[in-house]
Amino acid sequence: MKKPFGLPDVWHRYKNSINNLLLNELYRYNSLTMKNLITPFLIALLLTVGITVFAQKLPKRESVRIPRGRSITMQARINKLGRAYGTVTVNFKMNRKGDVTWAEADRVHTTVMDKNFVHKVVDAVRDMKFNKSPHAPMSQEGSISYSFR
């Protein structure tokens, strides 16, 4: 737009005030729109996360029997193996390095009927790590039980 002749200072102030007014209105409109969009999105996200966390009941470790002087350094990752109801007990053997060398489900104490799920738990126990013990016997035995509800 061309400046009117003879009024450059007034025109400059008028143009700046209109620009500022338009920018303020645009900012106010965008911030209200963003607030209206973000608030329901955050509420929906929180509800979704909360529902999924509470819907997936994590397994409860009922009992652990490991040799004296040993401790678990890496837990079995069983939280996302699937859904089951009952208890899985796994007997295992570990070496001096703390690696699980053998693991098998205890048929007497395991109540979960899904064999694939039980195999997944046994595989997860095979991935467990224990602390190193150079003075321990070559092989030590232990067991761990998980309760799924």
C-alpha positions as CSV (number, residue, x, y, z in Angstrom):
1,M,0.0,0.0,0.0
2,K,1.3,3.5,-0.9
3,K,1.7,6.0,1.8
4,P,-0.5,9.1,1.7
5,F,1.3,12.2,0.6
6,G,2.3,14.5,3.5
7,L,1.5,12.2,6.4
8,P,4.4,9.7,6.6
9,D,4.8,9.7,10.4
10,V,1.0,9.3,11.1
11,W,0.7,6.6,8.5
12,H,3.7,4.6,9.9
13,R,2.2,4.7,13.4
14,Y,-1.3,3.7,12.0
15,K,0.2,0.8,10.0
16,N,2.2,-0.5,13.0
17,S,-0.8,-0.3,15.4
18,I,-3.0,-2.3,12.8
19,N,-0.2,-4.9,12.4
20,N,0.1,-5.3,16.2
21,L,-3.7,-5.5,16.6
22,L,-3.9,-8.2,13.9
23,L,-1.0,-10.1,15.4
24,N,-2.5,-10.0,18.9
25,E,-5.8,-11.3,17.6
26,L,-4.2,-14.0,15.6
27,Y,-2.1,-15.1,18.7
28,R,-5.2,-15.1,20.9
29,Y,-7.1,-17.1,18.4
30,N,-4.3,-19.7,18.0
31,S,-3.7,-20.0,21.7
32,L,-7.4,-20.6,22.4
33,T,-7.6,-23.1,19.5
34,M,-4.4,-24.9,20.8
35,K,-5.8,-25.0,24.3
36,N,-9.1,-26.4,23.0
37,L,-7.2,-29.1,21.1
38,I,-4.4,-30.0,23.5
39,T,-6.4,-30.4,26.7
40,P,-8.7,-33.2,25.4
41,F,-5.8,-34.9,23.7
42,L,-3.8,-34.9,26.9
43,I,-6.8,-36.2,28.9
44,A,-7.4,-39.0,26.4
45,L,-3.7,-39.9,26.4
46,L,-3.6,-40.1,30.2
47,L,-6.8,-42.2,30.3
48,T,-5.4,-44.6,27.7
49,V,-2.1,-45.1,29.5
50,G,-3.8,-45.5,32.8
51,I,-6.3,-48.0,31.5
52,T,-3.7,-50.1,29.8
53,V,-1.4,-50.1,32.8
54,F,-4.2,-51.2,35.2
55,A,-5.7,-53.7,32.7
56,Q,-2.4,-55.6,32.3
57,K,-1.8,-57.0,35.8
58,L,1.9,-57.6,36.1
59,P,3.0,-61.0,37.3
60,K,3.8,-61.3,40.9
61,R,7.0,-63.1,41.9
62,E,5.8,-65.5,44.6
63,S,9.0,-67.2,45.6
64,V,12.7,-67.4,44.7
65,R,15.0,-70.1,45.9
66,I,18.6,-69.4,45.0
67,P,21.9,-70.6,46.6
68,R,23.4,-68.6,49.5
69,G,25.7,-65.8,48.3
70,R,23.9,-65.4,45.0
71,S,21.7,-62.6,43.9
72,I,19.8,-61.7,40.7
73,T,21.5,-59.1,38.6
74,M,19.1,-59.2,35.6
75,Q,15.5,-60.1,36.1
76,A,13.5,-62.3,33.7
77,R,11.5,-60.2,31.3
78,I,8.0,-61.7,31.7
79,N,5.8,-58.6,31.7
80,K,4.9,-58.8,28.0
81,L,4.7,-62.5,27.4
82,G,1.0,-62.7,27.2
83,R,-1.9,-63.4,29.5
84,A,-2.4,-66.4,31.7
85,Y,-4.0,-67.4,34.9
86,G,-2.1,-69.5,37.5
87,T,1.4,-70.1,38.7
88,V,4.6,-71.0,36.7
89,T,7.5,-72.5,38.7
90,V,10.8,-72.9,36.9
91,N,13.7,-74.9,38.2
92,F,17.1,-73.8,36.9
93,K,20.8,-74.4,37.2
94,M,23.5,-71.7,37.0
95,N,27.3,-71.7,36.6
96,R,30.0,-69.7,38.3
97,K,29.6,-66.8,35.9
98,G,26.0,-66.4,36.9
99,D,24.5,-67.6,33.6
100,V,21.5,-69.9,33.6
101,T,22.7,-73.1,31.9
102,W,19.5,-75.2,32.3
103,A,15.8,-74.3,33.0
104,E,12.7,-76.4,33.1
105,A,9.1,-75.9,34.3
106,D,8.2,-77.7,37.5
107,R,5.3,-79.9,36.5
108,V,4.1,-80.3,40.0
109,H,3.9,-76.6,41.0
110,T,3.0,-75.1,37.6
111,T,-0.8,-74.5,37.2
112,V,-0.9,-72.6,33.9
113,M,-2.3,-74.9,31.2
114,D,-1.0,-73.0,28.2
115,K,2.2,-74.8,27.3
116,N,3.4,-72.1,24.9
117,F,3.1,-69.5,27.7
118,V,5.0,-71.8,30.1
119,H,7.8,-72.2,27.5
120,K,8.0,-68.4,27.1
121,V,8.5,-68.0,30.9
122,V,11.1,-70.8,30.9
123,D,13.0,-69.0,28.0
124,A,12.8,-65.7,30.0
125,V,14.3,-67.4,33.0
126,R,17.1,-68.8,30.8
127,D,18.0,-65.1,30.0
128,M,18.3,-64.2,33.7
129,K,21.7,-63.3,35.2
130,F,23.1,-63.8,38.6
131,N,26.2,-62.4,40.3
132,K,29.5,-64.1,39.6
133,S,30.9,-66.4,42.3
134,P,34.3,-67.8,41.5
135,H,34.4,-70.0,44.6
136,A,30.9,-71.5,44.0
137,P,30.4,-75.1,42.8
138,M,30.5,-75.6,39.0
139,S,26.7,-75.8,38.9
140,Q,24.1,-74.5,41.4
141,E,20.4,-75.1,41.5
142,G,17.5,-72.8,42.2
143,S,13.8,-72.2,41.4
144,I,11.6,-69.2,40.8
145,S,7.8,-69.0,40.8
146,Y,5.6,-66.4,39.1
147,S,1.9,-65.9,39.8
148,F,-0.3,-64.6,37.0
149,R,-3.7,-63.2,37.8
